[in-house]
Amino acid sequence: MGSASRLDFRKWFDRMQPQTLQIATWLLYINAFFALVDWLGNDPGSWIGFARYRDGALGALVGLGIVVAYVAGGFLMANDRRLGWRIAVVAAFSPFLLRFWVLRDTFASTWDKLTGGRLISVMFEVALCALLLHPQSREHQRVWYR
């Protein structure tokens, strides 16, 4: 049988992982919730909402992909899958990439494209990237993940 059949759909968190991955898993789920709220809402003040407003169906698909990446990354990491860690890294960097994409043909500075003008949000985004790329997290996924 394939490895997907061995996923435990009741396991959304693994207490046996290092703290860096445990905190990263929680941040992925929290970011997924807020990204879903942004995606469902009609607020062009959020980056996902702005992508939907500006780029229509493509922006909506990208926003939904970000939500799915957050959840899939956390779930697969909880089930000790290396693919989950890779998806989580992509999801962690997705806010930065989304801002660069949405602001691609504006005269916004590189700093504004990186931060989006929201310092608290950027602090959590950077923290998630740092937690996933921390040497302890990388070593754990290299040794223990399938």
N, C-alpha and C positions, 0 to 999 in steps of 0.2 A: 504494500500500500504506500501511497505517497506521504510525504511529511506533513501535508495539510491535514490528513486524517488524524494525526497525533496531536493536534492542537487541542488544548483544554479550554473550551469556550467559557468555563467558569473561572478561569485564572486570568485576572486583569492586573495583578500586582505580585511581584516576587520578593518576599522579605529576605531571601538568601543572597540577593545581589548586593554589591557594594553600595554604600550610601549615595555615591554620585549617580548611579543608575536608578536607584529608588527615587531620588528627588527628580531626576530627569523624567521618569515615567509619570510622576504626578504633574509636573509642569506640562508635559505633552497633553495629558487629559484636560487640564485647566485651559490651555491654549486652544484645544479643540472645541471646548464649550464656547469660549468667547468668539472664536472664528465662526462657529455655527450661528451664533446670535448675530454677528455682523453679516453673515451670508443671507440669513433669513430676513433681516431688516432692510429698510430702504434708506438707510443713513449713508449718504455719500461722504460723510465725515470719517468713516472707517475706511481702511485701505481696501478691504475686500468689497465693501459696498461701493467704493469709488471705482474699483475695477469693473464691477457690474454696470455701474452707471456709464462709465466711459467706453468700455469695450463690449457691452451687451452680452451675448451668449458666450463668447470666448472668456470674458471676465468672470461670468458665473461658473463656467466649467473649471477655470483655474482656482477660483475660491473654494468650490466644492472639493477639488483635488487636494487643496491644502488641509481642509477639515479631515478628509479621509486619511491623509498622510499622518497627521497628528495621532489619530486613533489607531491606525494600523501600526505605526511605529511603537507606540506604547504597548499595545496588545501583543505584538510579536516579540518585543523585548521581554515582556513578562513570561512568555513561553519559550525563552532562550533561543530565539532565532536571530542569526546574524543579519538576515534580510531586514528584520525589524529595526536593528540598530542603524543600518544604512538608510532606511526610510526615515527614521527619526532624525538623522543628521540633515537630510534634505529638508524635512519639515522645519527643523530648527532654523535653517538658513532661509526658508521661504519668505518670511516677512521682509528681509533685506532685498531679496530678488524681486518680490512683488512691488516694492516701492520703486526700485530702479526701473521696472517694466512700466508701471503706471505713470511715472514721471519722466519717461524716456524723451519726450520731445518738448519738455518745458525748460525754463531757464533756472530751475531749482539748483542750488549748490549741491555738491557731492555730499556734504554734511547733512543737508535736508533729505536727500535721497536715502542716506543710511539710517538716519534717526526718525525721519518723519515728523520731527518737531515734538516728539513725545518721549521725554527722558525716562520716565518710570517704565514705560513699555519696553523701551530699548534695553534697560537694565535687565529685565527678565528674559528678553530674547538673547542677550549676550550670555547671561547666566546659563541658559539652556544649552547653548552652543558649547560653552566651557565645560559643563558637566558631561556632555556626551563625548567631547574630545579629550577629556582629562586622561592622563596615562593609566589611571586605575580602571576607568571605564573601558578604554581601548584594550587593555590587557585582559580584562574579564571577558569581553566579547570574543577576543581572539582565542582564548583558551576554552571557554565553556559553551559558547553559542554554537549551534549546529547550522 
